[in-house]
Amino acid sequence: KGLVTYVKDSPKPPPERVTLTLNTINQAKYKIAVVTGESKSTIVKEVIQEKNTKYPIGQVKDLIWYLDKPAASKL
């Protein structure tokens, strides 16, 4: 697997982008997610409490989370 990949049809702007592969992210010594806003609270709950891996962030190993109160509101 490569270090990066090219995405041509991202559901969110920009539709074309270069991104790190999950393998590359998981090889990092420290992985940190900073999440803000109530709009992310459902996904945060699904990933942290329910161990949902349908989102790429749910597949990151040993992730350190930094959440504001609205993002953590459903935990």
C-alpha positions as CSV (number, residue, x, y, z in Angstrom):
1,K,0.0,0.0,0.0
2,G,1.2,3.5,-0.8
3,L,1.6,6.4,1.6
4,V,-1.0,8.5,-0.1
5,T,-3.9,8.0,-2.4
6,Y,-5.8,10.2,-4.9
7,V,-9.5,10.6,-4.4
8,K,-11.6,11.7,-7.4
9,D,-15.1,11.5,-6.0
10,S,-15.1,12.7,-2.4
11,P,-18.7,13.2,-1.1
12,K,-17.5,16.5,0.5
13,P,-15.6,19.4,-1.1
14,P,-13.2,19.4,-2.7
15,P,-14.2,16.3,-4.8
16,E,-10.6,15.7,-5.9
17,R,-7.9,15.4,-3.2
18,V,-4.8,13.7,-2.1
19,T,-5.1,12.0,1.3
20,L,-3.0,9.8,3.6
21,T,-3.8,6.1,3.5
22,L,-5.2,4.4,6.7
23,N,-2.0,2.3,6.8
24,T,0.1,5.5,6.8
25,I,-1.9,7.1,9.6
26,N,-1.8,3.9,11.7
27,Q,2.0,3.9,11.5
28,A,2.3,7.3,13.1
29,K,3.6,7.3,16.7
30,Y,0.8,9.6,17.8
31,K,-2.7,9.9,16.2
32,I,-4.8,12.7,17.4
33,A,-8.4,13.7,16.5
34,V,-9.7,17.1,17.4
35,V,-13.5,17.2,17.0
36,T,-15.7,20.2,17.6
37,G,-19.4,20.9,17.3
38,E,-22.6,19.1,18.1
39,S,-23.0,18.0,14.5
40,K,-20.2,15.5,15.1
41,S,-21.6,14.1,18.4
42,T,-23.4,11.1,16.8
43,I,-20.4,10.0,14.9
44,V,-18.2,10.5,18.0
45,K,-20.5,8.3,20.0
46,E,-20.7,5.6,17.3
47,V,-16.9,5.4,17.0
48,I,-15.9,5.7,20.6
49,Q,-18.7,3.8,22.5
50,E,-20.0,1.5,19.8
51,K,-16.6,0.8,18.2
52,N,-18.1,1.5,14.8
53,T,-15.6,1.1,12.0
54,K,-17.7,2.3,9.0
55,Y,-16.0,5.6,9.3
56,P,-12.2,5.7,8.5
57,I,-11.6,7.3,11.9
58,G,-13.0,4.2,13.6
59,Q,-10.2,2.2,12.0
60,V,-7.4,4.4,13.4
61,K,-5.5,2.5,16.2
62,D,-4.6,4.1,19.6
63,L,-6.3,7.4,18.7
64,I,-6.1,10.3,21.2
65,W,-9.3,12.2,21.2
66,Y,-9.8,16.0,22.0
67,L,-13.5,16.9,22.0
68,D,-15.3,20.0,22.9
69,K,-18.4,19.7,25.1
70,P,-20.9,19.8,22.1
71,A,-18.9,17.0,20.3
72,A,-18.9,14.9,23.4
73,S,-22.5,15.6,24.3
74,K,-23.8,12.1,23.5
75,L,-21.1,10.2,25.3
